[in-house]
Amino acid sequence: MEKKNGSSDTDPGPTDKEDEKKLNSIGADFVRGGAKKITDEDVEKVVNKADDIQKKFSHKGPLGRFIEDGQLLISIVRDYWSGNYRKIPFMAIAAIVFTLLYVLNPFDLIPDFLPVIGQIDDAAVVTICLLMVEHELHSYQTWKMGPGN
């Protein structure tokens, strides 16, 4: 059956192709580029909006599988901001902050109000960030489990 715009039911249409192109643009360079723009004010914003960010990870959907990772990312930013943990390069913190602000922003590459696909880009950015800062997160977890932390 042909639709008014000339596409068929099997044709994904221009919006789906645009969304696919946007998803394909998400990679390590995307996260690094965003991280380069992060300021201290952005770090503070993540600390202040931590509860709202955590709620994004609690929803059902693509971010649901990252609940514990979201908690860990927020925790490391809080400890960095408070000065309790500084054994991490700022670019790693910046990548985490960029990622958390990306998740918080409902109007990112693919708006969150679009069912399912609106959170797939968020999940992709989180996945890339986790891969980029994996070593730093392991070091942080070891420190966090130590006495007095």
Backbone as ProteinMPNN parsed JSONL, in Angstrom:
{"seq_chain_A": "MEKKNGSSDTDPGPTDKEDEKKLNSIGADFVRGGAKKITDEDVEKVVNKADDIQKKFSHKGPLGRFIEDGQLLISIVRDYWSGNYRKIPFMAIAAIVFTLLYVLNPFDLIPDFLPVIGQIDDAAVVTICLLMVEHELHSYQTWKMGPGN", "coords_chain_A": {"N_chain_A": [[0.84, -1.176, 0.0], [0.581, 2.178, -0.854], [1.691, 5.187, 0.631], [0.7, 8.638, 1.298], [2.989, 10.215, 0.92], [4.347, 8.872, -0.999], [5.784, 6.675, -0.231], [5.993, 3.188, 0.614], [4.404, 0.727, 2.79], [6.488, -0.917, 3.531], [8.688, 0.592, 3.073], [10.967, 2.438, 4.9], [10.75, 5.193, 5.01], [11.489, 8.767, 5.033], [12.024, 9.799, 7.652], [12.79, 7.58, 9.244], [15.126, 6.816, 7.892], [16.667, 9.084, 8.261], [16.94, 9.033, 11.049], [18.371, 6.658, 11.287], [20.748, 7.413, 10.04], [21.606, 9.347, 11.871], [21.997, 7.737, 14.136], [24.109, 6.201, 13.202], [26.086, 8.086, 13.207], [26.965, 8.263, 15.743], [29.647, 7.65, 17.749], [32.946, 6.96, 19.068], [34.326, 9.303, 18.39], [32.251, 11.138, 18.388], [31.531, 11.239, 21.12], [34.011, 12.041, 22.211], [34.259, 14.548, 20.96], [32.087, 15.919, 22.085], [32.906, 15.809, 24.747], [35.114, 17.477, 24.778], [34.018, 19.97, 24.967], [33.06, 20.272, 27.491], [32.584, 21.89, 30.606], [33.449, 23.136, 33.923], [31.048, 24.005, 34.949], [29.263, 22.335, 33.672], [29.911, 19.9, 34.851], [29.102, 20.432, 37.459], [26.38, 20.746, 36.949], [25.604, 18.117, 36.33], [25.988, 16.94, 38.826], [24.064, 18.362, 40.307], [21.726, 17.632, 38.962], [21.549, 14.937, 39.287], [19.582, 13.144, 40.323], [17.484, 13.399, 38.472], [18.789, 12.489, 36.192], [19.359, 9.86, 36.948], [16.775, 8.823, 37.009], [16.238, 8.615, 34.295], [17.672, 6.372, 33.61], [16.23, 4.489, 34.938], [13.863, 4.005, 33.667], [11.853, 1.806, 31.697], [13.037, 0.207, 28.775], [15.644, 0.853, 26.347], [17.67, 2.005, 28.032], [17.356, 0.752, 30.447], [18.935, -1.483, 30.968], [21.255, -0.375, 31.815], [21.236, 0.532, 34.43], [22.833, 0.128, 36.805], [25.304, 0.928, 35.78], [24.737, 3.603, 35.202], [24.383, 4.586, 37.802], [26.996, 4.25, 38.745], [28.435, 5.976, 37.032], [27.335, 8.467, 37.735], [28.098, 8.521, 40.416], [30.943, 8.617, 40.287], [31.301, 11.109, 39.138], [30.191, 12.753, 41.111], [31.981, 12.212, 43.25], [34.324, 13.149, 42.098], [33.696, 15.874, 41.73], [33.346, 16.729, 44.373], [35.89, 16.511, 45.249], [36.802, 14.245, 46.434], [37.701, 12.133, 44.876], [40.174, 12.167, 42.623], [41.761, 10.807, 40.881], [41.654, 10.546, 38.083], [41.714, 11.315, 34.677], [40.772, 14.556, 33.426], [39.552, 14.518, 30.903], [38.332, 12.017, 30.841], [36.404, 12.296, 32.855], [35.028, 14.356, 31.603], [34.015, 13.036, 29.337], [32.232, 11.301, 30.59], [30.516, 13.152, 31.822], [29.528, 14.498, 29.549], [28.118, 12.361, 28.416], [26.177, 11.788, 30.406], [24.767, 14.208, 30.442], [23.831, 14.145, 27.865], [22.067, 11.979, 27.99], [20.222, 13.096, 29.758], [19.152, 15.175, 28.245], [16.248, 15.706, 26.497], [15.977, 16.379, 23.851], [17.987, 15.451, 22.025], [20.117, 13.985, 19.507], [18.24, 12.122, 18.478], [15.084, 12.704, 19.35], [13.785, 12.061, 22.631], [11.068, 11.648, 22.955], [10.186, 10.082, 20.899], [8.981, 6.885, 20.542], [10.865, 4.17, 21.782], [13.085, 4.304, 19.731], [13.952, 6.802, 20.409], [15.393, 6.481, 22.712], [17.381, 4.791, 22.01], [19.611, 6.033, 20.859], [20.607, 7.283, 23.134], [21.353, 5.038, 24.644], [23.345, 4.062, 22.967], [25.293, 6.089, 23.158], [25.903, 5.906, 25.894], [26.966, 3.302, 25.967], [29.282, 3.604, 24.364], [30.702, 5.481, 25.865], [31.146, 3.992, 28.229], [32.878, 2.037, 27.252], [35.029, 3.668, 26.562], [35.935, 4.695, 29.022], [36.444, 2.55, 30.615], [38.718, 1.462, 32.013], [39.267, 3.514, 33.87], [36.903, 3.457, 35.333], [37.058, 0.932, 36.553], [39.293, 1.329, 38.204], [38.259, 3.318, 39.859], [36.134, 1.924, 41.105], [37.601, 0.075, 42.582], [38.945, 1.8, 44.317], [36.693, 2.917, 45.594], [35.657, 0.762, 47.01], [37.506, 0.483, 48.949], [38.862, 0.935, 52.324], [37.199, 3.373, 54.289], [35.922, 4.765, 52.249]], "CA_chain_A": [[0.0, 0.0, 0.0], [1.383, 3.38, -0.956], [1.27, 6.28, 1.496], [0.584, 9.92, 0.611], [4.298, 10.753, 0.558], [4.921, 8.059, -2.058], [6.502, 5.514, 0.289], [5.129, 2.041, 0.888], [4.457, 0.27, 4.175], [7.784, -1.54, 3.786], [9.702, 1.632, 2.951], [11.055, 3.08, 6.205], [10.423, 6.617, 4.911], [12.604, 9.671, 5.274], [12.345, 9.969, 9.066], [13.548, 6.426, 9.701], [16.462, 6.871, 7.288], [17.378, 10.166, 8.945], [17.283, 8.525, 12.375], [19.436, 5.671, 11.102], [21.969, 8.172, 9.76], [22.006, 9.954, 13.138], [22.545, 6.665, 14.973], [25.406, 5.807, 12.652], [27.078, 9.137, 13.477], [27.386, 8.15, 17.138], [30.829, 6.821, 17.934], [33.91, 7.521, 20.018], [34.61, 10.687, 18.005], [31.098, 11.93, 18.819], [31.659, 11.433, 22.567], [35.214, 12.872, 22.427], [33.94, 15.91, 20.539], [31.243, 16.5, 23.128], [33.692, 15.921, 25.978], [36.026, 18.63, 24.654], [33.261, 21.196, 25.249], [32.567, 20.221, 28.869], [33.158, 22.862, 31.542], [33.153, 22.864, 35.336], [29.615, 24.236, 35.145], [28.586, 21.119, 33.222], [30.131, 18.892, 35.897], [28.213, 20.818, 38.551], [25.006, 20.475, 36.515], [25.364, 16.676, 36.498], [25.841, 16.699, 40.268], [22.783, 18.931, 40.729], [20.615, 16.955, 38.271], [21.812, 13.497, 39.382], [18.341, 12.375, 40.505], [16.776, 13.389, 37.188], [19.548, 11.624, 35.285], [19.16, 8.481, 37.388], [15.433, 8.419, 36.581], [16.309, 8.245, 32.869], [18.176, 4.998, 33.566], [15.268, 3.616, 35.598], [12.738, 3.718, 32.786], [11.942, 0.627, 30.844], [13.537, 0.546, 27.455], [17.067, 0.6, 26.093], [18.558, 2.405, 29.12], [17.098, -0.07, 31.62], [20.039, -2.413, 31.237], [22.411, 0.396, 32.277], [20.907, 1.151, 35.715], [24.015, 0.129, 37.671], [26.333, 1.758, 35.138], [24.338, 4.991, 35.411], [24.703, 4.914, 39.19], [28.447, 4.35, 38.846], [28.864, 7.198, 36.343], [26.943, 9.597, 38.577], [28.914, 8.453, 41.631], [32.305, 9.079, 40.024], [31.227, 12.562, 38.92], [29.995, 13.36, 42.439], [33.233, 12.132, 44.005], [35.274, 14.055, 41.439], [33.295, 17.261, 41.998], [33.569, 17.024, 45.79], [37.324, 16.434, 45.522], [37.124, 12.976, 47.087], [38.383, 11.244, 43.939], [40.754, 12.936, 41.516], [42.701, 9.946, 40.161], [41.036, 10.311, 36.782], [41.953, 12.467, 33.786], [39.574, 15.361, 33.211], [38.868, 14.096, 29.67], [37.467, 10.885, 31.172], [35.25, 12.906, 33.539], [34.294, 15.116, 30.588], [33.256, 12.073, 28.526], [31.13, 10.834, 31.436], [29.579, 14.276, 31.979], [28.86, 14.653, 28.259], [27.185, 11.249, 28.27], [25.055, 11.952, 31.331], [23.964, 15.343, 29.964], [23.172, 13.664, 26.65], [20.938, 11.161, 28.444], [19.259, 14.001, 30.381], [18.565, 16.055, 27.242], [15.223, 15.002, 25.721], [16.024, 16.823, 22.45], [19.316, 15.165, 21.493], [20.08, 13.621, 18.086], [16.914, 11.542, 18.218], [14.308, 13.128, 20.528], [13.352, 10.977, 23.504], [9.629, 11.412, 22.886], [9.918, 9.052, 19.889], [9.014, 5.601, 21.249], [12.0, 3.251, 21.669], [14.255, 4.829, 19.019], [14.392, 8.005, 21.11], [16.351, 6.11, 23.758], [18.458, 3.96, 21.453], [20.807, 6.855, 20.725], [21.134, 7.458, 24.487], [22.018, 3.784, 24.995], [24.578, 3.982, 22.169], [26.273, 7.011, 23.743], [26.328, 5.312, 27.171], [27.837, 2.158, 25.644], [30.572, 4.112, 23.892], [31.377, 6.079, 27.014], [31.61, 2.914, 29.109], [34.061, 1.438, 26.619], [36.119, 4.641, 26.582], [36.44, 4.961, 30.377], [36.385, 1.288, 31.341], [39.849, 1.343, 32.948], [39.07, 4.488, 34.939], [35.801, 2.995, 36.173], [37.561, -0.17, 37.384], [40.138, 1.935, 39.239], [37.356, 4.014, 40.782], [35.425, 0.918, 41.9], [38.568, -0.46, 43.542], [39.104, 2.853, 45.327], [35.417, 3.08, 46.303], [35.474, -0.384, 47.912], [38.562, 0.529, 49.964], [38.456, 1.418, 53.641], [36.958, 4.801, 54.464], [35.315, 5.42, 51.082]], "C_chain_A": [[0.882, 1.233, 0.0], [0.797, 4.47, -0.067], [1.239, 7.569, 0.692], [1.928, 10.474, 0.157], [5.014, 9.905, -0.491], [5.684, 6.845, -1.554], [5.514, 4.396, 0.562], [5.236, 1.673, 2.356], [5.802, -0.36, 4.512], [8.929, -0.552, 3.675], [9.778, 2.371, 4.283], [10.729, 4.568, 6.161], [11.582, 7.491, 5.31], [12.983, 9.812, 6.732], [13.178, 8.806, 9.579], [14.959, 6.429, 9.139], [17.296, 7.971, 7.937], [17.815, 9.716, 10.331], [18.417, 7.515, 12.295], [20.767, 6.367, 10.85], [22.502, 8.816, 11.045], [22.621, 8.908, 14.061], [23.924, 6.254, 14.5], [26.488, 6.849, 12.917], [27.613, 9.07, 14.905], [28.542, 7.166, 17.233], [31.755, 7.502, 18.932], [34.235, 8.971, 19.68], [33.485, 11.621, 18.435], [31.217, 12.247, 20.31], [32.878, 12.297, 22.875], [34.944, 14.332, 22.074], [33.073, 16.621, 21.56], [32.019, 16.738, 24.409], [34.616, 17.141, 25.943], [35.339, 19.942, 25.013], [32.788, 21.293, 26.7], [33.338, 21.193, 29.755], [32.869, 22.424, 32.978], [31.664, 23.055, 35.628], [28.797, 23.015, 34.717], [28.725, 20.003, 34.258], [29.183, 19.172, 37.063], [26.747, 20.525, 38.194], [24.666, 18.998, 36.679], [25.171, 16.349, 37.977], [24.468, 17.183, 40.736], [21.574, 18.215, 40.136], [20.722, 15.433, 38.366], [20.54, 12.668, 39.529], [17.55, 12.285, 39.208], [17.467, 12.468, 36.183], [19.311, 10.163, 35.648], [17.788, 7.965, 36.973], [15.416, 7.992, 35.118], [16.779, 6.798, 32.716], [17.168, 4.013, 34.147], [14.098, 3.24, 34.699], [12.961, 2.419, 32.027], [12.419, 1.085, 29.476], [15.029, 0.331, 27.374], [18.005, 0.988, 27.237], [18.397, 1.551, 30.372], [18.236, -1.007, 31.973], [21.282, -1.711, 31.776], [22.185, 1.041, 33.647], [22.139, 1.238, 36.617], [25.128, 0.979, 37.084], [26.016, 3.234, 35.33], [24.66, 5.449, 36.819], [26.206, 5.111, 39.37], [28.955, 5.641, 38.199], [28.518, 8.44, 37.163], [27.82, 9.658, 39.826], [30.328, 8.993, 41.396], [32.325, 10.589, 39.78], [31.053, 13.275, 40.253], [31.299, 13.363, 43.237], [34.318, 13.023, 43.395], [34.963, 15.495, 41.835], [33.568, 17.657, 43.452], [35.049, 17.007, 46.159], [37.747, 15.145, 46.186], [37.902, 12.03, 46.192], [38.85, 12.053, 42.745], [41.766, 12.126, 40.704], [42.135, 9.56, 38.803], [41.314, 11.53, 35.914], [40.648, 13.244, 33.551], [38.843, 14.936, 31.94], [37.962, 12.887, 29.91], [36.218, 11.378, 31.897], [34.392, 13.641, 32.521], [33.46, 14.186, 29.704], [32.046, 11.56, 29.301], [30.07, 11.928, 31.564], [28.82, 14.508, 30.676], [27.783, 13.588, 28.091], [25.96, 11.428, 29.161], [24.168, 13.132, 30.926], [23.215, 14.969, 28.686], [21.925, 12.857, 27.013], [19.837, 12.06, 29.027], [18.496, 14.83, 29.355], [17.513, 15.305, 26.41], [15.256, 15.348, 24.223], [17.419, 16.644, 21.865], [19.184, 14.748, 20.027], [18.743, 13.027, 17.666], [16.077, 11.831, 19.465], [13.723, 11.952, 21.3], [11.854, 10.703, 23.438], [9.246, 10.426, 21.785], [10.037, 7.686, 20.568], [10.198, 4.736, 20.823], [13.207, 3.888, 20.989], [14.809, 6.078, 19.695], [15.359, 7.719, 22.241], [17.502, 5.253, 23.22], [19.729, 4.777, 21.288], [21.438, 7.103, 22.088], [21.92, 6.212, 24.903], [23.329, 3.63, 24.225], [25.665, 4.875, 22.761], [26.794, 6.457, 25.071], [27.297, 4.157, 26.91], [29.222, 2.619, 25.223], [31.366, 4.709, 25.038], [31.942, 5.002, 27.938], [32.855, 2.239, 28.548], [35.266, 2.372, 26.71], [36.748, 4.801, 27.968], [36.455, 3.704, 31.244], [37.492, 1.157, 32.388], [39.664, 2.276, 34.141], [37.946, 4.062, 35.886], [36.23, 1.836, 37.075], [38.425, 0.366, 38.515], [39.286, 2.627, 40.294], [36.633, 3.013, 41.678], [36.35, 0.314, 42.952], [38.771, 0.541, 44.675], [37.861, 2.952, 46.203], [35.2, 1.97, 47.324], [36.523, -0.404, 49.017], [38.047, 1.086, 51.271], [38.27, 2.942, 53.658], [36.323, 5.5, 53.279], [33.87, 5.109, 51.012]], "O_chain_A": [[1.832, 1.319, 0.778], [-0.418, 4.659, -0.009], [1.689, 7.604, -0.453], [2.004, 11.133, -0.88], [6.162, 10.187, -0.836], [6.185, 6.059, -2.358], [4.319, 4.647, 0.722], [6.054, 2.233, 3.085], [6.214, -0.338, 5.671], [10.033, -0.833, 4.139], [8.764, 2.884, 4.756], [10.453, 5.153, 7.208], [12.563, 7.003, 5.87], [14.17, 9.936, 7.037], [14.171, 9.018, 10.276], [15.901, 6.076, 9.848], [18.498, 7.803, 8.139], [18.942, 9.99, 10.744], [19.317, 7.513, 13.134], [21.796, 5.957, 11.386], [23.71, 8.827, 11.28], [23.645, 9.16, 14.695], [24.81, 5.987, 15.312], [27.676, 6.535, 12.859], [28.593, 9.736, 15.239], [28.425, 6.003, 16.847], [31.389, 8.496, 19.559], [34.404, 9.79, 20.584], [33.736, 12.767, 18.804], [31.025, 13.392, 20.719], [32.796, 13.196, 23.712], [35.351, 15.24, 22.799], [33.297, 17.792, 21.866], [31.819, 17.748, 25.083], [34.865, 17.761, 26.977], [36.01, 20.924, 25.329], [32.181, 22.291, 27.089], [34.561, 21.307, 29.672], [32.135, 21.464, 33.211], [31.092, 22.346, 36.456], [27.771, 22.701, 35.32], [27.78, 19.255, 34.51], [28.543, 18.26, 37.586], [25.97, 20.103, 39.051], [23.567, 18.659, 37.117], [24.287, 15.57, 38.334], [23.786, 16.481, 41.483], [20.507, 18.197, 40.749], [20.062, 14.717, 37.612], [20.428, 11.601, 38.925], [17.009, 11.23, 38.876], [16.81, 11.759, 35.421], [19.088, 9.327, 34.772], [17.65, 6.794, 36.621], [14.657, 7.098, 34.744], [16.342, 6.087, 31.812], [17.25, 2.816, 33.87], [13.416, 2.248, 34.956], [14.089, 2.005, 31.759], [12.213, 2.235, 29.088], [15.615, -0.309, 28.247], [19.048, 0.355, 27.4], [19.231, 1.626, 31.275], [18.473, -1.29, 33.147], [22.252, -2.368, 32.152], [22.875, 2.001, 33.992], [22.451, 2.31, 37.135], [25.825, 1.679, 37.819], [26.915, 4.034, 35.592], [25.149, 6.56, 37.02], [26.637, 6.031, 40.066], [29.812, 6.322, 38.762], [29.328, 9.361, 37.269], [28.236, 10.74, 40.24], [30.849, 9.745, 42.22], [33.271, 11.268, 40.179], [31.699, 14.294, 40.5], [31.678, 14.377, 43.823], [35.139, 13.586, 44.12], [35.858, 16.246, 42.226], [33.974, 18.786, 43.727], [35.424, 17.435, 47.25], [38.929, 14.959, 46.475], [38.68, 11.211, 46.682], [38.047, 12.558, 41.96], [42.539, 12.691, 39.931], [42.139, 8.388, 38.425], [41.162, 12.662, 36.373], [39.567, 12.659, 33.489], [37.614, 14.99, 31.905], [36.933, 12.748, 29.25], [35.107, 10.939, 31.598], [33.165, 13.561, 32.569], [32.324, 14.513, 29.36], [30.963, 11.402, 28.737], [28.875, 11.664, 31.43], [27.604, 14.695, 30.694], [26.665, 13.888, 27.672], [24.83, 11.237, 28.711], [22.946, 13.057, 31.054], [22.095, 15.427, 28.459], [20.863, 13.034, 26.415], [18.653, 11.806, 28.809], [17.327, 15.155, 29.564], [17.856, 14.365, 25.693], [14.619, 14.666, 23.42], [17.973, 17.573, 21.277], [18.216, 15.132, 19.371], [18.187, 13.387, 16.628], [16.335, 11.261, 20.525], [13.235, 10.984, 20.718], [11.414, 9.622, 23.83], [8.101, 9.977, 21.736], [11.091, 7.364, 21.116], [10.482, 4.599, 19.633], [14.261, 4.005, 21.614], [15.996, 6.381, 19.57], [16.073, 8.617, 22.687], [18.488, 5.025, 23.922], [20.821, 4.271, 21.548], [22.663, 7.134, 22.204], [23.019, 6.319, 25.449], [24.313, 3.126, 24.768], [26.823, 4.468, 22.857], [27.992, 6.53, 25.344], [28.333, 4.055, 27.567], [30.225, 2.074, 25.683], [32.566, 4.467, 25.163], [33.088, 5.095, 28.377], [33.778, 1.91, 29.292], [36.393, 1.919, 26.911], [37.954, 5.019, 28.08], [36.478, 3.794, 32.471], [37.223, 0.78, 33.528], [39.877, 1.878, 35.286], [38.029, 4.281, 37.094], [35.814, 1.764, 38.232], [38.31, -0.085, 39.655], [39.567, 2.527, 41.489], [36.528, 3.231, 42.885], [35.931, 0.069, 44.084], [38.767, 0.171, 45.849], [37.969, 3.059, 47.425], [34.624, 2.207, 48.386], [36.438, -1.224, 49.931], [36.949, 1.637, 51.337], [39.082, 3.689, 53.111], [36.192, 6.724, 53.296], [33.183, 5.568, 50.1]]}, "name": "protein", "num_of_chains": 1, "seq": "MEKKNGSSDTDPGPTDKEDEKKLNSIGADFVRGGAKKITDEDVEKVVNKADDIQKKFSHKGPLGRFIEDGQLLISIVRDYWSGNYRKIPFMAIAAIVFTLLYVLNPFDLIPDFLPVIGQIDDAAVVTICLLMVEHELHSYQTWKMGPGN"}
